[in-house]
Every structure is written in structure tokens, then in C-alpha cells.
Amino acid sequence: MELTDWIVILVVALMAITFFCGRAPANASLESRARRATGTRLLVQAAFSLWSALLILVRGLFALGGLPGIHAAPQTILAGAAVLVACGCYWSVRGSKLLKPQRLFTAY
């Protein structure tokens, strides 16, 4: 895949996240709007992190010529991609929890 295809995929993912998560109800409080904004930001970070990990794996390991000028060991590439995937998963979980409506009464 060309790099422009990767960029188009990233833009579509970010636009979908912004469209579905960015809108707050008109009667929402300031705290609720802040929670939604933070949750949306965390989901955008997660999408960018997972996109970066996939791009590093495809361009670093599976490309025939590899990245021009960079000759990293496969273990280094896998470790970097694993860190990005772990960060993306963490941000995704935290962001989805912030997008849920806050409960008024909690029963433990």
C-alpha cells in the first residue's frame, strides 16, 4: 500500500471518531462536555497510535526494501509496535469509559 492510502485511512478514522464522539447534547453541563472532549481526545490518540503501529510493522518488517536509510533489528521494530499497541489499547479503554454517561448513584 502506498503512503497516501495509509493517510486516507487515518483521516477517515479520525473523522469518524470526531463525528460520532464530538457532539455533546445541548443541555449538557460543563463537566459533561469536558468529559466528552477528553474521551474523544483519548480515542483520537488511540487511533493514531494503532495506525502508527501498523504502519511501522508494514513498512519496517513486511516491506521488501524496508524503510530507506533505517536498518533496525526486527526485535526493535516489534518492541516499538508493541508499545504503541499497548498505549492505543489503554487510551481506547479510558476514552470509552469517559464517553459513557456518569451515573448519579453508584451501588458497590
N, C-alpha and C positions, 0 to 999 in steps of 0.2 A: 504494500500500500504506500502511496505517496504521502508526503508530509501534509499536503493540503487536505487529503482525506481525513487524516488524524485531527487536524484543526477544525474541520467541519463537524466531526463527531463531537469534539469538545464543546463547540459553540452550541450545537443542538442540545446537548445535555445541560449546559448551564442555562440556556433559555427556558428549558422545560422546568428546571428547578425553580428558577425565578418566577415563572408564570404560575406554577401551582402552589408555591410556598410563600411568595412575596406579598400576596394580598391579605390584608387584615380586615376583619369586619368593621363597619363604620362605627359601631358603638363599643369598640374595644378600648380598654383602658391603656394608659401609657405603659404600664408594666407588661401587659399582654402584647402590645406592639413591639416592645423591646425584646421579649422572649421570642417572638416570631422572627424578628430581624436577626437575632443571634442564631436561632435554629437554621434559618436559611443560609446564613454565612457559613455555618459549620457543614451543611450539606454541599455547598459550593466547594469548600475546601476538600471535602471527601471525594467529590467527583474529580477535581483537579489532581488529587493525589493518586487515585486509582488510574486515571488516564496517564499520568506520568509514569507510573509503574509499568503499565502495559507497553507504553512507548519505549521505555528503557529495555524491557525484555525483548520486544520485537526487533528493535534497531540494534541492540547490543549483542544478543545471543543468536537470534534466528536469521539475521541478515547475512547474505553471503560475504560481503566485504566488511561488515561491521561498521562502526562509526569511523569516519575518516579522521585520522590523527590520534585516535584513542585506542589503546590496546590494553584494556583491563582484563583481569582474570575473570573467568566465569563465576567464581565464588563471590567476587566483589560485586558483580552485577546482580547476582541473585540476592545478596545481602541487602543491597540498596533497594531493590524492588520489594523485598520482604518488609523492610522498614516502612516504605511508602504505603504498602497494602495494610500494614498494621495501623498506621496513623489514619488511613482512609476509613477503615472499619470502626475505629474508635470515634472519629468525628461523625460518622454516619449514625452511630447509636446515640451519641449525645445530642446531635441535631434533631433526630426523630423524637427523642424524649422531650425536647424543648418545644416542638411543634404541637404536641398534644395539649389539649386544654388543661389548665391547672384545676385540680379538684378542690372543692371548698372544704369538705370534711373528709379526713382520711381515717380509715379504720385499720389499725395494725393487727 
